[in-house]
C-alpha cells in the first residue's frame, strides 16, 4: 500500500525522485516498471505495471459503443506511458504528461493505496483546501459499507 503526502522537486530534465520508502516495494512488485497516465483532476496517476495491466484489461472490456467507455479508454489508455525507475530511484516523466498536469518544479506525490497521484504543488494545495471546505461530515451520504467506519 502506498500512502502519505510527499513534497518533491522535479529536476531540470523532468525526472521525479521516488521517495526511498517506496523504492524497495516498487522493485519487488513490478521490477521498477511503472505506468503514468492522466487523471480528470489534471494530475498524473502512477501505477506499478501489474496494477495498471489489471485496470487496462477492465477498461478495454468496456463496450466500444458506449460513449463514456470510449472516452475513458481514449484518455486513460491513450495517455498511458510506461516508464522505469532508474538505479537512483528517478522516473523520467514524458513532457506531454508534465504539460497536461502543469508540472514544473514543485510537486506533491500522494500515495493512494495501489497507485500514486502526482500534482503540481500549488494546484494540490488549492484542491485540498477546496475539498476540506466542501466536506460536511454531518451530511455525508456514505455507502452502507462505510456507515460503521470509525476513524
Buried (B, 14 or more C-beta within 10 A) or exposed (E): EBEEEBEBEBEEEBBBBBBEEBBEEBEEBBEBBBBBBBBEEBBBBBBBBEBBEEBBEEBEEEEEEEEEBEEBBEBBBEBBBEBEBEEEBBBBBBEEBBEBBEBBEBBBBBBBEBBBBBBBBEBBEEBBEEEEEEEEEEEEEEEEEEEEEEE
